[in-house]
Amino acid sequence: MTNFFQFEADFVDSLRCIPMQVRFKLDTCGIKLKLHQWHKFNPEEHQALVLMPCITEAQVQAYREFLRCLVEKNTGETATDLAVETNPAWMLPDTIPDSVQEKTKEVGATLSPEQWAALTPLQRFALIKLSRSSHENKNFLPALQEFA
């Protein structure tokens, strides 16, 4: 999971935004990381959050604790807990979420159930995040084209 998406290329070198693979891990471990907190981390800490595994229960706990420590050490703040979905939409290859279907139509593209099922959970996660109205979603179409 150390490869960044092409649609992130304009900010990934500086890591001025939280990359999707880290956001995926945040949702997995149940921590809300604010952008101003991310900006307080040094390059080595950014890299650690990118590279550190967050799959098994033990890894998820370790990631969560590491992140909590980073937030407190660098900002003096307490990390905010985030509800962890027990059956998140990005893990469901048989169901395209409404927000993704609507955004796909809005940008004049198509996404078949077979294409959705063929995506990795991280790719599905990215499309779900980029399709939400609360997100700056200029990268939705580039992401969709990248994953096709």
N, C-alpha and C positions, 0 to 999 in steps of 0.2 A: 504493500500500500504506500510505497514511497514515491510513486510517479504522480505528478500533478496533472490535472486536465489541461488541455490546450486552451480552453476558454478562460483559464486562470492566468495565462501567460503574462498579461499586462501588469499583474501585481505580485506574482509568486516569487520573483527574485528578491524583492524587498520585503516580502511577507507583510505588507501593509494591511492586508485583509486576512482573515482567518481562512485557510484553505479548506476545501470541502472534506478532505480526509480527516482533518482535525475536528471539523464540525460534526462529522459522522461519529467520531469517538466521544465528543461531548454529549451527544444525544444518547450514546450507548452507556456512558458512565453516569449520566444524570447531573452534569454541572453546566450552568449557564455561564459562559465566558463572555464578558463584555469587551468590545473593541478597545476601549481605553486600557483595560487590563492587559490584553494581548500586546499592546504597544509598549508596555512597561517591561516585557520579557526581553532578554538579550537573544542574540542569534542562536546561541547554543541551546537555550531553553526552547526556542521555537523548533529547532531541529529535533530535540528530544521528544517534543509533543507530536511531531510528524512521524518519527521512527518508532516510538514506543508502541508495542502491541496492545490491543484492547479488544481481545476476542473471548478468551476464557474468563470464567468468573474471577479467578485470581488476578489475571491481567487487568480486567475492568476495575477491580478494587485498587490495584497498584496505581493505575492511571489516575483514578479519582483522587487518591491521596497525594500523589505527586503534584497534580494540578492544584489541589487545595493549598498545598505548601507554597507553590509558586505564586499564587494569587496573594496569599498573606505576606510572603517575603517581599514581593515587589510592589505591592500597593497598600499594604496594611489593612486591606479589606478582607471580609470573609466571603469565600466563594458561595454563589447562590445555587441552591439545589434546583434541579429540573426533574420533572416527573419522567420516568423512564417508561416508554410504551412497552407493554408486554408482547404485543404482536404488531410491530410497526409496519406501515404500508410499504416501505422499501424492501421488506422481507417477503412480500406477497407477490410472487411473479404472475399470478392469475388475475389480478385486479388492478387496472389502471385507475389511480385516484381521480376524482372529478376535477380537482384543480389542474392536474396535468393534462387531462383531456381538453378542458376549456382553454388553457394556455396554448396547447398545440393548435387548436382551431384558430385562436386569435392571431397566431403568427403565420397562419396559412400553411401549416405542415400537417403531416399525418404520422400516427404512431399506432401500429397494429398491436393486438394482444401478443402476437408472436414476437414482435420486436421488443415489447416491454418485458416479456418472459426471458428473453435472451440477454437482457442487461444484467450487470452485476448489482448486488445490493447497494454498493457505493454510487453507481451511476443512477439507479432509481432514486436514491436519497437526494442526489444533486438535482435531478429534475423536479422532485417534490418541493425541495427548498426554493428552487428558482421559479416555481410556478405560483408561489404564495403571493397574495396581493400586498402583504406587508414587506416583501423583499424587493429590492431593486433587481428587477428580473430582465435586464437587457442581455444577460448571458444565457437565457433560456434557449433561444434558437441556436446560438453557436454550440451549446452543450448538446442539444438534440441532434444537430448535424454531426457533431463529433462522435456521438455514440451510435449513429445509424450504420 
